[in-house]
Amino acid sequence: MKVWYKSKTLWLNVLSISFVVLEATTGVIPYPATFYTVMGVVTPILNAILRLTSNTSITLRAPIKSLKI
């Protein structure tokens, strides 16, 4: 298991959401009108690739290491 913030899939989604929100609220990203179409196609493809290459589950908290006495 790995901690959630080490997940490339989650970071891809955060980055994608950030770009969409930034473009929708400010219009500062100089992309053509097809920006949302590209995001709607590319993001799921990249998510699928990352999921297929991943073999580790994630957790919200770091696992507690047991003490060996």
C-alpha positions as CSV (number, residue, x, y, z in Angstrom):
1,M,0.0,0.0,0.0
2,K,1.1,3.5,-0.6
3,V,-0.1,6.8,0.7
4,W,-2.6,8.7,-1.5
5,Y,-0.3,11.6,-2.3
6,K,2.1,9.2,-4.1
7,S,-0.5,8.1,-6.6
8,K,0.2,9.3,-10.1
9,T,-3.4,8.6,-11.1
10,L,-4.8,10.9,-8.4
11,W,-2.3,13.7,-9.3
12,L,-3.3,13.4,-13.0
13,N,-6.9,13.9,-12.0
14,V,-6.1,16.9,-9.7
15,L,-4.1,18.5,-12.6
16,S,-6.9,17.8,-15.1
17,I,-9.5,19.3,-12.8
18,S,-7.3,22.3,-12.1
19,F,-6.8,23.0,-15.8
20,V,-10.6,22.7,-16.5
21,V,-11.5,25.0,-13.5
22,L,-8.8,27.5,-14.4
23,E,-10.1,27.7,-18.0
24,A,-13.7,27.8,-17.1
25,T,-13.4,30.5,-14.5
26,T,-10.7,32.8,-16.1
27,G,-10.2,31.8,-19.7
28,V,-6.4,32.3,-19.3
29,I,-5.4,29.1,-20.9
30,P,-5.0,29.9,-24.6
31,Y,-6.6,26.8,-26.0
32,P,-9.2,26.6,-28.8
33,A,-12.8,25.7,-28.1
34,T,-11.9,22.0,-28.4
35,F,-10.0,22.2,-25.0
36,Y,-12.9,20.4,-23.2
37,T,-13.1,17.7,-25.9
38,V,-9.4,17.0,-25.7
39,M,-9.5,16.9,-21.9
40,G,-12.6,14.6,-22.0
41,V,-10.7,12.2,-24.3
42,V,-7.1,12.4,-23.1
43,T,-7.7,12.2,-19.3
44,P,-9.6,8.9,-19.3
45,I,-7.0,7.4,-21.6
46,L,-4.1,8.5,-19.4
47,N,-6.1,7.2,-16.3
48,A,-6.5,3.8,-17.9
49,I,-2.8,3.6,-18.8
50,L,-1.8,4.5,-15.2
51,R,-4.3,2.0,-13.7
52,L,-3.0,-0.8,-16.0
53,T,0.6,-0.1,-15.0
54,S,-0.2,0.2,-11.3
55,N,-0.3,-2.8,-8.9
56,T,-0.4,-1.0,-5.6
57,S,-3.5,0.1,-3.7
58,I,-3.6,3.4,-1.9
59,T,-4.6,4.5,1.6
60,L,-5.5,7.8,3.2
61,R,-3.0,7.3,6.0
62,A,0.5,5.9,6.2
63,P,0.5,2.4,7.6
64,I,1.6,2.2,11.2
65,K,4.8,0.3,11.5
66,S,4.9,-2.3,14.3
67,L,7.6,-2.1,16.9
68,K,9.8,-5.2,17.0
69,I,11.1,-5.9,20.5
